Amino acid sequence: MVSAQLHYLVVPECDALVHGGDSRASRHLLPAGWQIGTLLTMTPPTYTPYDGSAKPFTIGLMPLDPDRWIEPDADWARYVGEKRALVASRRDDVFVAEADTSDAQREALDLLCQHLTDRYPDLCSKIKDDNPPLLSAGLMVQDDLVLMRRKEDGWHLVAGFVAFPSSWSLAEKFGRPMQAIHADVPGFGEGTRNAALITRIFDNLQVTQPVERLNWSINTTDALFLPLSKHHRPPEDTPFTLAERFARVERQTLRKLPRSGDILFTIRVYVDPIAVIARHPRASEIAASFAAQLEKLDEHQTAYKGLTLQKAALAAKLHALASI
């Protein structure tokens, strides 16, 4: 319940779900206890990479206008509040740093402060805490922050403040090269073409041209802090509605730091109930494209996304939504 700004309020039943009258097809969207009018309290998702604009399990990097690097929204206080709580209770789970990264962390903090001061001055006040610079930087924005450094055998994760991991553990990835970090991602492990391409992209990234990409996953919760891999969670095969399954979108950016040569990797997470697609102006098109992407996933990709027991039902419900 992030970009959708979903209010779990059951309002009196309406004559219309979105634009037209109520229909049997729309009923599959709602969990028990909801009325049709509940969907009218939602706003459309911010990003919809499952609409066909981003193909799953591809690199999919695009040039990024530096003015769009960080995109705060009305949920800023909730994200940053949760970050602060995690730092207080589980700091070792959300922050890591190699000893020789202090200067690069400071460089990342300075770059972020400059960007925020020019565009969102209220978010960048003078840092008065004794936290490591990357931790201070991460407490100013909704994005998670990671520093990648070139070593002899590739680009390594050398520092990170990751409060909202999407089914992975920062401690497990810390210090490892990119190809090892992606070892369990279908088509991205060591020795694959994608792994070699990522290394070349990182090697050739220019200070003046940051890049971005989007990806998506599906979860049974709207929690932001998800450190447990889907592979270690029991599979879900119980009946569900599209309001009880959440599309988790990551907007990732890469910026090369001019002094250190390290790469600052940002990850902004958006979580929406899939049912909120019904509020999008292109609802039918997006739902149909989402279903098609699910159906095209092979066995290994489906398992990686934790959808082995849910894919067929999800696709069917999305096709039904597309037909409304």
Secondary structure as the mmCIF struct_conf table of DSSP 4:
data_model
#
loop_
_struct_conf.conf_type_id
_struct_conf.id
_struct_conf.beg_label_comp_id
_struct_conf.beg_label_asym_id
_struct_conf.beg_label_seq_id
_struct_conf.end_label_comp_id
_struct_conf.end_label_asym_id
_struct_conf.end_label_seq_id
TURN_TY1_P TURN_TY1_P1 SER A 3 ALA A 4
HELX_LH_PP_P HELX_LH_PP_P1 VAL A 11 CYS A 14
BEND BEND1 ASP A 15 ASP A 15
STRN STRN1 ALA A 16 ALA A 16
BEND BEND2 LEU A 17 GLY A 20
STRN STRN2 GLY A 21 GLY A 21
HELX_RH_3T_P HELX_RH_3T_P1 ARG A 24 LEU A 29
TURN_TY1_P TURN_TY1_P2 ALA A 32 GLY A 33
HELX_RH_3T_P HELX_RH_3T_P2 ILE A 36 THR A 41
BEND BEND3 THR A 46 THR A 46
HELX_RH_3T_P HELX_RH_3T_P3 PRO A 49 ASP A 51
TURN_TY1_P TURN_TY1_P3 GLY A 52 SER A 53
BEND BEND4 ALA A 54 ALA A 54
TURN_TY1_P TURN_TY1_P4 PRO A 56 PHE A 57
BEND BEND5 THR A 58 THR A 58
STRN STRN3 MET A 62 PRO A 63
HELX_RH_3T_P HELX_RH_3T_P4 PRO A 66 ARG A 68
BEND BEND6 TRP A 69 TRP A 69
TURN_TY1_P TURN_TY1_P5 ALA A 74 ASP A 75
HELX_RH_AL_P HELX_RH_AL_P1 TRP A 76 VAL A 94
STRN STRN4 PHE A 95 ALA A 97
HELX_RH_3T_P HELX_RH_3T_P5 ALA A 99 THR A 101
HELX_RH_AL_P HELX_RH_AL_P2 SER A 102 ARG A 119
HELX_RH_3T_P HELX_RH_3T_P6 PRO A 121 LEU A 123
HELX_LH_PP_P HELX_LH_PP_P2 SER A 125 ILE A 127
BEND BEND7 ASP A 129 ASP A 129
BEND BEND8 ASN A 131 ASN A 131
HELX_RH_AL_P HELX_RH_AL_P3 PRO A 133 GLY A 138
TURN_TY1_P TURN_TY1_P6 LEU A 139 MET A 140
BEND BEND9 VAL A 141 ASP A 143
STRN STRN5 ASP A 144 LYS A 151
TURN_TY1_P TURN_TY1_P7 GLU A 152 ASP A 153
STRN STRN6 GLY A 154 PHE A 161
BEND BEND10 ALA A 163 PHE A 164
STRN STRN7 SER A 166 SER A 166
BEND BEND11 SER A 167 SER A 167
HELX_RH_AL_P HELX_RH_AL_P4 LEU A 170 LYS A 173
TURN_TY1_P TURN_TY1_P8 PHE A 174 GLY A 175
STRN STRN8 PRO A 177 PRO A 177
HELX_RH_AL_P HELX_RH_AL_P5 MET A 178 ILE A 181
TURN_TY1_P TURN_TY1_P9 HIS A 182 ASP A 184
BEND BEND12 VAL A 185 VAL A 185
TURN_TY1_P TURN_TY1_P10 PRO A 186 GLY A 187
BEND BEND13 GLY A 189 GLY A 189
TURN_TY1_P TURN_TY1_P11 GLU A 190 GLY A 191
BEND BEND14 THR A 192 THR A 192
HELX_RH_AL_P HELX_RH_AL_P6 ARG A 193 ASN A 204
TURN_TY1_P TURN_TY1_P12 VAL A 207 THR A 208
STRN STRN9 VAL A 211 ASN A 219
BEND BEND15 THR A 220 THR A 220
BEND BEND16 LEU A 224 LEU A 224
STRN STRN10 LEU A 226 LEU A 226
BEND BEND17 LEU A 228 LEU A 228
HELX_RH_3T_P HELX_RH_3T_P7 LYS A 230 HIS A 232
BEND BEND18 ARG A 233 ARG A 233
HELX_LH_PP_P HELX_LH_PP_P3 PRO A 234 GLU A 236
BEND BEND19 THR A 238 THR A 238
HELX_RH_3T_P HELX_RH_3T_P8 LEU A 242 GLU A 244
BEND BEND20 ARG A 245 ARG A 245
STRN STRN11 PHE A 246 LYS A 256
TURN_TY1_P TURN_TY1_P13 PRO A 258 SER A 260
STRN STRN12 ILE A 263 PRO A 273
HELX_RH_3T_P HELX_RH_3T_P9 ILE A 274 ARG A 279
BEND BEND21 HIS A 280 HIS A 280
TURN_TY1_P TURN_TY1_P14 PRO A 281 ARG A 282
HELX_RH_AL_P HELX_RH_AL_P7 ALA A 283 LYS A 296
HELX_RH_AL_P HELX_RH_AL_P8 GLU A 299 TYR A 304
TURN_TY1_P TURN_TY1_P15 LYS A 305 GLY A 306
TURN_TY1_P TURN_TY1_P16 THR A 308 GLN A 310
HELX_RH_AL_P HELX_RH_AL_P9 LYS A 311 ALA A 322
TURN_TY1_P TURN_TY1_P17 SER A 323 SER A 323
#
